[in-house]
Amino acid sequence: MKLYELKAIAKRLNDFTFISRARRIEDNTIEIMFDKSKSYFFNMTRGHSFVYKADSQRPLQGYNAPFDTLLHSLLSGSKLIAVEVPNNDRILRFTIAPKSSYKDKIIYLQLEFTGKNTNAILIDDNEIIIEALRHIDSDSSFRVIRPGMELLAIPPFERTEESREIDYIDTYLEKIYTEVQAKKLLELKKQKLSVTAKKSKKLEQLLDKLPNAESLAEQAKLANNYGNLILANLYQIKPYDTKLKAFDFEGKEITIKLPKNMKVNRISDHFFNLAKRAKSKAKNVHIEEENLQSKKDFYDNIYYALERAKEPYELELLVPKRAKSQRKKEKLREGELFWIEDYKVLVGRNSNENQKLLEIAKANDLWMHIRDVPSSHVIIRTDKQNLPDSVIQAAAKLCVDFSVKNPGDYEVDYTKRKFVKVQEGSNVLYNKYDTIRVTKEGVEIRI
């Protein structure tokens, strides 16, 4: 951050009188809303910090670290006394009177835009650290940043940068947001598309490797003939033989390669078992093909939805970043698993998976489906809690994105699982339901 930028930001923020809300919306980004309507965002990424202005944004996940709890409790609803740039340095310092205080109390939020040591620090009126976005130990810096420690001053820094006036700082910060958002969206989209394309490609390769029913039937017939020929010529086979030369039932000479380390009287069973497996696989190979194809279609749907996504939030919803440690063990054998604001959302990729999700859903889980259209079933794990409208809306969009290819308005019905009655397979009847309308713009999904 440039000094003249920080000064212009401090001047603008002094126009406000109180802080409505303060929270983290990304790992390194803090949103502070002033006077109930104006949101400013402070990206505290090490070596690449900046400030921007935009409409209030939904957090990518729930943040519940001690810093987040204190940031919310101390700043939300507080009186803003002053915002300054102390000692003309790379710092924005907020002087705040918390709403929750039972008596007059002053605290500070210090945002330090200092390269690798960029940080957000809550401090009391005695300059003692309450909590910080990042804790820093003595082996990393002479300024130890930990709760209960005194906050030492940043060493003086001689600035040689240019200085200029910014006439309309809000417009300036909104432009930063537009530029950063476009770059971030492009980079994130490229990454998510690559991950999704690899999954689709892997399924395509598995499909290509699937044998067809005709070749499997031929394999079964051949193995069965081998088994009968082994029985007919059992007396000729010695324990150390690796192959059998004989005549088939049509009088043609044939050589059969024998399995290793197998008793002679078990060799015919080996070939009969191969025939049985090949026959069974030939009968069911279409099921495996349909299963792989439905999964590939699902990832193709995600790919096209990613291409049309306009916000990073949409990208993270469709292809979440690497799971948190507590989620690493979360696996779903049937269907696809998503997380929306820390709520587990299960999506069926075909009729069989829809049926499985209905079986594993709990009575108070929320079930949803597009009205009058064959679609994915979506289950939201509620743990008996009331779901936020934003979660229902996002899950309904997933339901539409993964189920239909044509643009238009769709009605997604949702109700508790206990009100859904399974008729046959994944066909259901349901009552006591609500409906949410989802608009699909353009051809986002191709199936």
N, C-alpha and C positions, 0 to 999 in steps of 0.2 A: 504494500500500500504506500502511496505517495503521501507526504506530509500535508500537502495542500488538499488532497482528497479527504484525509481524516479531519482536518479543520473544517472543511465545508460540511462534512457529515455531522460533526459535533454541533455546529451552528444550527443546522436544520433540526436535529433531534431536541435541541433546547426549546423548540416551539411547542413541544408536547408537555403535558402536565402529569400524566400517569401511564403506567405500563399495564396493559390489559392481560397480556399473556406472554410467557417465555418458555420455550421448549426446544429440544433438539429435534430436527426433522430428518437429518442424516447423521452419519457417524461424526462428521466434523462441522456441521452447519447448525447454527442456533437461530431460531426465529424469535424476534421480539416484536410484539404488536403494541402500538402506542394509541392511546385514546380510542380504543375499541375498533379501529378501522385501518390503521396504517401499519403494514408489516415491513420490517427491514430484516435482512438475512446476513449473518456474519459467518462466512466460511473460514474456519480456522485451520485449514489444511497446512501442514508444515511446509514452508518454502513456497507456498502458492495460496496465500490468504487474500481474501477480497470481500467487499461488501456489495450487496445488490438489493434492489427493491422490487417486490412483486406482490401479487395477491397471496393471501395465506395459503400454505401448502400442507397437504396431508403427510404425516411422517411415514417413512418407508417401513418402519417397525416401531414397536414400543420400546422406549428407552427408560430404564428403571435403575440406573446406577445412582449412588449417593449424590453425585453432582446434579443429575437430572431432578431428583426429588427436591433438593434444596433450591435449585434454580426456579422450579415451579412455585414452591411454597414461599420463597422470599421475594420473588419479583412479580408474580401474578397478582394484579390488583394493587400494586404498590404505587406510592407517590414518587414521581421523578423530580428530583431536586435540581440536578445539573448533569451535563455531559461535557467533558473537557478533554483536551489533549495535553497532559502534564509535561512540562519541560520541553515542549515542542518535539516530543519523541514519538515512537511508533506505537502509541497506546491510545485507546479510547477508554475513558474512565467514567462510569455511571455512578452518581451519588443517589442513593435510593432510601426511602423510608418505607419499610415493609408494612403491608396491611395487617399481617398477622401479629405484629408486635403489640404487647399489652401496655407498653409505654413508649415514649419517644425513643426511637432507635435509628441509627444510621448504618447502612452497610454499603459496600462498593462492589460493582462488577467491573473487573479490569480485563479488557480485551487487548492482548499483546500481539501485535503483528511483527514478530521478530524472527523471521526466517525459520530455522530448525527448532527454535524454542517457542514458536507461536502457541498461545495458550489462552484459555478463559478462566479467570480466577475470581472466586467470591471471597471478600475480605471484610472483617469487622472494622469498627471505628478505631481499633488499636493497631491496625495493620497486621492482624493475625489472620492467617489463611483459614477460611471456613471449609472450602472444598475447591477442587479444580478439575477442569476437563482432563488434564494430563498431570499425573504426578511425576516429578523429576527428582532423582536422587543425587547425592553429592558426587557420585562417580561420573555423572553426565554434565553437571553444571555447578558452579559455586552457589547458585540460587536454588536452594532446596525448596521444591513446591510440594508440600504435604500439609494436611489439616493440622492445625495447632502450631505451625511454624510461623515465625515472623517473615513477612514478605520483604525481601531486600530490594533496594532500588536497582533498576537497570543501569548498567554503566553508561556514562555519557557517550553520545554518538554524533560525530560531526557530519552533518548532512551537506551534500553538495548538489542535490537534485534541483531541478527547475522549480519555480514557484509561479502559480497562476491562479486566477479567480475562476470559480465554477458558478456561473449565473443560476442555473437550474439544476440543483444537485439531484432532485428526484428523477428528472428526465435522464440525467447522466447515469444514475444507478440502475434505472430501468433498462437502459441500453446495454449496460454490462450484463444484466440478467439475460437479455435476449441473445447476446453473443455467446455467453457461457452455456446457456441452455441448448443452443443449436449445436455447439461443439460437443457438449456432453451427450446429447441425444444421438449424434452421429457415431461417436465412439462406442457408446453403450449398445446401440442397435447393431453395429458391426460385430461386436463381441457375442451378443445373444443370438444373432443370426448364424454365426459360425458354430456355436454349441448345438443349436437346434438342427442345422443342416447335417452335422456329423451323426446325430441320432437317427435322422431319417435315412441317411446313406447306409448306416449299419443295418437297419431293418431291410433296406432294399437289397443289400448283399445276401442277407439270410433268405429273402424271398427267391433270389436268383439261384441259390443253392438247393432249394427244395426240389426233391425228385418229383416227377409227375406220377400219377396213379398207374399209368400204363407200364412204365419201366419198373415200378415196384411190383406190379402183378407178374411181370416176366421174371423178376428176381425170385419171387415166391415160388413160381412154377419150377424154376431151375433148381432151387435149393431142395424142394420136395423131391424132384427126380434124383438128385444126388443122394438124398437120404435113402430112397428105395434101392438105388444101385449099390450103396454101401451094404445094406441088408442082404442083397442078393449075392454079394461077393465077400461077405464077411470072413469066410473061411480062408480067403487068400491074403488077408491083411495081417502083416506081422507088427508087433508092438513098436518096432523101430522105423517102419515105413513112413515116408513123408508124402507119398502120393500113391494113387491107385490107378493102374491102367486096366481098362475093361471095355466091354462093348455095351452100349446103351440098349434100350428095349426095341430100337429100330435096327440094330445090328451094326451101328457105327462105332468105330473105336473112339474112346474118350479117356481123358486123363483128369482125375479129380485131386486137387491139392488137399491134403489132410491136415486138420488142426494139430498143433504141437502139444505135447504133454497131456494127451487125452487117452483114456483107456479105449481099446478097440471096440468094446461093446457099447460105448457111449457116443461114438462118432456119428451114427445115424441120427441120434437124438439131437446132436448139435445142428445138423442141417435141417431137421424138421422144425426146430425152434427158430432158426433163421427164416424159414418159409412162413412160419406163423407170424413172426414179427413184421416181415415185409407185407404180408397180406393185411395185417391190422393197420399198418401205416398207410397202405394204399387206400384203405377204406376211410381213414381219418385225415389224410393229408390236406383235404380241402378245408377242414376245420382249422388246422394249423396255418394254412395260407390266409384264410379269412382273418384269423387273429393277428398275424403279422401285418397284414394289409391295413387293418383298422388302426393299429398302433402307428404305422407309417402315415396314414391319413391324418391322424391326430397331430403328429409333429409337423406335417405339412401345413395344417391349419394354424398351428402356433407360428410357423414361419411367416405366413402371409399376414397374420395379425400383428406380428412384430414389425413388418414392413410398413404397416399403416399407423402404427403407434405414434402419437404426437407428444407424449410426455414420458420422462424417465420412470415415473410411477407405473405407467402401463407396462413398460418393458420389464420392470422388476416383478410385477404381478404375474406376467406370463412366464418368465424364466427367472426365478429368484436366484440371488447370488448364493454362494456356497453356504450350506446350512450352518446354523449355530451349533455349538458343541452339544447342547441338549437335544438337538434335532437329528444328530447324525445317525442315531439308531432308528429313526422313523423310516419305516419302509412300508410300501403298499403293494401287495402281490397283485391285486386286481384294481385297475384304474390309475389315475394320476393324482399326485398329492401337491396341493398348493397351500401357501400361508397368506392370509389376508388379515393384516393388523393383529397378528398372533393367534388368529383362529384357523384351525385346520379345515381345509376344504378338499373334498374328494370328488373327482370327476370321472364318470364312466366313459370309456372310449368306444364301447360297443354294447350290444344287447346283453351279452353274457356278463360283462363287467357291471352294467347297470343292475343286473339281478344280484350280483355278489354284494354290491354296495347297499342294496336294500336289506340284505341279510345281516350285514355287520353294523348297520346304523342303529343307534340307541333311540328309545322312544321319544326323547325331547330334542334330538338332533333335527335340524331344519333340512327338509327335502325340497328340491325345486326342479322344474321341468317346463319346457315351452308348451304352451297350450295348443292342442290340435296339430302338433308337428312332432314327428319322431325325433327325439333329441337325446343328448347326454343327460343322465341323471346327475344332479349335484347334491352332495350331502355336506352340510356345515356342522361340525362338532360344536355344540353349544356349552357342554358341561353345565346344563341347566341355567345358563346365564341369558339375559336379554341381549340380543345381537344389535350392534349399532347399524343404523340405516346404511352407512357407507359400506359395510361388509356385505350386506344383502345386495346392494346395487352392484358392487364389484363381482360378486359371485354370479349374479344374473347375467352380467356381460360375458363372463367366461362361458356360461351355459349357451348363450347365443353364438358366440364366436366359434365354439367347437362343434356346433350342431347344424348350422345353415350356411349356405353360400350366397343366397340372394339378399340384396339390401332391402331395408324396409323396417316397419315397426312390428315388434314381436311382444306378445304378452307372456311373461314368465310367471307361472303359478308357484306358490311356495306355502308349505305348511309343515307342521311337526310330523316326524316319521310315524308316530302312533296313529295318525289320521289317514295313512296311506295303506290301502288294502291291495295286496298282490293278487292278480287274477291268474295269469299264466305267463311264465317267464318273467319279463320285465314290464309287462302290461299291468297297469294299476288303475284303481279307482280311489278318489280322495275327496274329502270334504273339509269344511272349516278352513278354507284357504284364503290367502291374500294374493294379489296380483301386482306385478311391477312391469312397467313398459320399458323396453329397451329398443333403441333405434340403432340400426346397423347402416352405416353410411358407406356407399360404394361397395365394390366387390372386395371385401376384406378377406374372406375365407373361400378357398376352393376345395371341394371334396372330390 
